[in-house]
Amino acid sequence: MQDAIRQDPPDLARAMTLQRAGDLAGALALYRQAVERGSADEITYNRMGNILRDLGSAEESIAAFQQAIRIRPGLALTYSNLGNTYYGLGRLEEAIGAYRAAAALQPGLRVLNNLAAALIDHEKPADAVEICRLILAVHPDHQPAKNNMGVALTNLYRFEDSALVFEGILKDDPRSVEALCNLGTAQIEGGKPELAMASFRRAMALKPGYLEPVVNLGNALRYSGRLAEAADVLRQAIAMDPDNGETHVHYALDLLHQGLYEEGWREYEWRWKVPKLRPRPVAVYEPQWGGEPLQGRTLLLYAEQGLGDVLQFARFAPLIAERGGRVSVAAYKPLLEILKTLPGLDAVLDIAAPLPAFDAYLPMMSAPYALGITTPDAIPARIPYLSPRSGSAKKWRRRLKAVRGTKVGLVWSGEPRPYERRAHLIDRRRSMRLEQFAPLAGMPEVAFVSLQKGINAAQAKCPPPGLALIDWMDEIEDLADTAGLIAGLDLVISVDTSIVHLTGALGKPVWMLSRYDACWRWLAGRENSPWYPTLKIFRQPAPEDWASVMARVAQTLAAHCRV
């Protein structure tokens, strides 16, 4: 409003006319002349800042808004514009600060809604809900605030509540593609993929050529196990936007799930184009290795993603060393000792520490692509490829010698990771509670040993009635020590965690309890795995159906112990 009523000098009025007509360069030149003359005020700097942002000069845009603030600190418009620039750069903490400053001066609809959106993106959905409530208390029909409210509720895992919000929007505006896409997301994350597919298809019909519902439909199909259909849909999405890295990665996961490794590993290289999936950077400037003979060169194979991924893909290090070079592995601290047991390595390094010089590098999950692993049958399964420390294995064997019966390790939960939304959603589906292991209680000649670490390890203190559980995990120092304990067990039963990978890499029998939408690495419809010959998979027949899984495990374990 303040900007609308002020009277601009003729040259600045002309600049504004050019700006509105889309001649940003011409308008910017006139604004710069005002700066050089010393006649630029806070509104001039605001207009300059907006043009610079639109032209891609974000840092200059920030400087212009900061100068406007120095001239007139109490203008809400400047803080709002500054917040928009920070938001566009992904500097969410600074964007939130700027929006809050603007809202404190003048709590308008746009700035409050932008604040809610930034809070959602910054993983602060509870704060976003409060902001949306403020808006809707005054403007109950404000659709952008309703959409933000629904997204925030989805991010708080309140799927039924968020679905109600989006259904309310659609009641008023049945053609809202945004609400349909958001509703589908709430439905699929809430375990209702069939409803989600219907929502995404409606959105596609309303807005042909729009990428988001097509990709999400592909993901919903993959969640439901309809992998070939998912691949067809994702190919359509790639044709719509061939340079969208995230779509390529979704397609890669679908291909890998089907065992179509040749194309799958190639597509998975697109993760470099997706900031949230991109392998963590290391201070390397040498070329990425492509599978050629190393001829005495040094190569750094470095960890990416989770602990289990590193344990699974570490198997490729000895194969790479056979290409005639010296291979070092850089990994996370909890893995360093166990990875030292890999044969053929030159060194095991802490990825968080300064790295030595080398001739080439390779992200660990690019190893199958570089080595030309084109089918599941080609996966190297030289088991074991990891070993426990001899001292640790002896210590735990002595302790276990006093335990009678078949010794079975149990893991019922992964790491929740509420700070990583995608990982947390997966953990909610893969993890169990110890009480759900009750069907194993009362088995004669079976001794259960906890291998559970993390926040849910406390459940070991209250096992189901009749399930006696030995818990020594407070004495475990790292995964190398865990390996020593596993070496003394007869069997490990675990949900899909790093312990499955550790046990499989040690060559010990392991039964994995798998969620309905199993991870791509376990392939489709199999009870065994080419990655670990000692692995047996017990899959949920329907989402959240752990009861039938545990009934099968109990029956199989009873038969196993009778043999």
Secondary structure as UniProt FT lines:
FT   HELIX           2..5
FT   HELIX           10..21
FT   HELIX           24..37
FT   HELIX           42..54
FT   TURN            55..56
FT   HELIX           58..71
FT   TURN            73..74
FT   HELIX           76..89
FT   HELIX           92..105
FT   HELIX           109..121
FT   TURN            122..123
FT   HELIX           125..138
FT   TURN            140..141
FT   HELIX           143..155
FT   TURN            156..157
FT   HELIX           159..172
FT   TURN            174..175
FT   HELIX           177..189
FT   TURN            190..191
FT   HELIX           193..206
FT   TURN            208..209
FT   HELIX           211..223
FT   TURN            224..225
FT   HELIX           227..240
FT   TURN            242..243
FT   HELIX           245..257
FT   TURN            258..259
FT   HELIX           261..268
FT   HELIX           269..273
FT   TURN            275..277
FT   TURN            295..296
FT   STRAND          298..302
FT   HELIX           307..313
FT   TURN            314..315
FT   HELIX           316..321
FT   TURN            322..324
FT   STRAND          326..331
FT   HELIX           333..335
FT   HELIX           336..339
FT   TURN            340..341
FT   TURN            343..344
FT   STRAND          347..350
FT   TURN            351..352
FT   STRAND          360..363
FT   HELIX           364..366
FT   HELIX           367..371
FT   HELIX           376..378
FT   HELIX           390..401
FT   STRAND          406..411
FT   TURN            418..419
FT   HELIX           421..430
FT   HELIX           434..440
FT   TURN            441..442
FT   TURN            444..445
FT   STRAND          446..450
FT   HELIX           455..461
FT   TURN            465..466
FT   STRAND          469..470
FT   HELIX           473..475
FT   HELIX           479..487
FT   STRAND          491..495
FT   HELIX           498..505
FT   TURN            506..507
FT   STRAND          510..514
FT   HELIX           520..522
FT   TURN            533..534
FT   STRAND          535..539
FT   TURN            543..544
FT   HELIX           546..562
//
